[in-house]
């Protein structure tokens, strides 16, 4: 497959079909997330509208059009009533009950989980019904329990439930973990899409180039992939196309787009995390840190 300068496919049809699939399963997860506690609130409604309007790959989907139209009607007068929220919630339930989804594969399940997590924390609150819903989803999708981010979420949930009591502090910590995983901080930014980079980054003060090996993933604000790699090589580093035991640094581009969250971009991060867990001293840093330390 031909790739562009940022290692993304040049084949538009490939990108389009993959992005439609990704968006559909992310939508499924988001709807499950906002409906998990059995009700809908105004912030979740706003999150849904922002996410749906920014999701170009679903604009022709009849269910999405109906949901957007209803949300638009609810928001039109600036007053959101309980009855209106119940009506939107009812449509969400109908979509989840009757919409047909293809048999999920590994990437579909991951995108659905990311959507579910985003929907659950859209209002910055975590209810016990939402935690139960998340546990049920993870149990029903046990085949990915050892894959990021399911493994991280499951580990946090098991620790949280170990003593049989969930404190408010534990809920706040779990919300923060989920925000770091999804990259979505809707109440702070008003943006419904995020890029999950902050969760992975190692704390480093100095980046050593001479004799070190680098792998870059995502797209970069500070230049093309070729230009970025050349800068590292000029400082005495070597550059690898993929993550392996010989790589010292994985650098994540600021523009690691959501379309790549679980294709090439996500798999490189996953490989690096597995290597770290196995004891290999690979460092994961963002473009921001790479610029500050170079």
C-alpha positions, 0 to 999 in steps of 0.5 A: 500500500502506498503511504504519504510523507506521514505514513498514512495511506494514499488510497482514499477508498481505503481511508474512507471505508476504514473511517466509516467503520471506525466512526460507526463503532465509536458512535455505538460506544458513545451512545452506550456510554451516555445511556449507561446510567439510564438517563441523559443530561444537558452536557451529554446532549451537547457532547453528542451534538458536537461529536455528531456534527464533527463526524463527517463519515456519518453525515449520510447515516439516517439514524445520525440525521434523525438524532441530530435533528432531534437534538437541534430541536431540543436545543433551539429555544435554549431550554432543555426540559426533562421530557426532551432529554427523555425523548432523545434518550428514547431515540438513542435506545432505539438506535442501539436496539435496532441498528445493524452492526457488522460482526466486530473485529479487534479494531471495531471493539477498540473503537467501540470501547473508546466511544463508550469511555468518551460517552461515560465521562462526557458530563465529568461524572461517574455513576455506579450504573456506568461502572457496572455497564463498563464492567459488563462491556469488558466481560462481553468483550473478554477477547481484548482484555489484554489489549490497550486500552481494555487492559488499563481500564480493567486494571483500574476497575479491579483496583477500584472495586477491591475493597467493595467501596467506591469513594468519590476520590476513586471516581475522580481518579478513574474519570481522569484516567479515562480522559487521558486514555480517550484524549477527550476533555469536553467540559474543558475544551468544548471539543468532542474528539481527542487524541490519546497521547498524554496517557503514555508519555514518560517524564524526561528532562533530556533526550539523548540523540547520539547513538540512540534509535528513534521511531516516529508516529502520527503527524507533526506540527513542526514539519513533515515526517521526513524533516523530523527524521532528518533532524534526529539523524543530524544529531547522531540518532538512527531512525526505525520505521517500526517499534522494536527492542532496538528503539530507544524513543517513540515520538508521538506527533501532535497531530496523531489524528483520530483516524489513526488511533487504532491503525498504525499509530495505535499499534506502535504505541501498543508495541512500545507499552508491551516492551516497557512492560517486559522491561525494555527501556524504551521511552514514549514522548510527545512532539511537545516534549521532543521539541522542548528537550532537543 
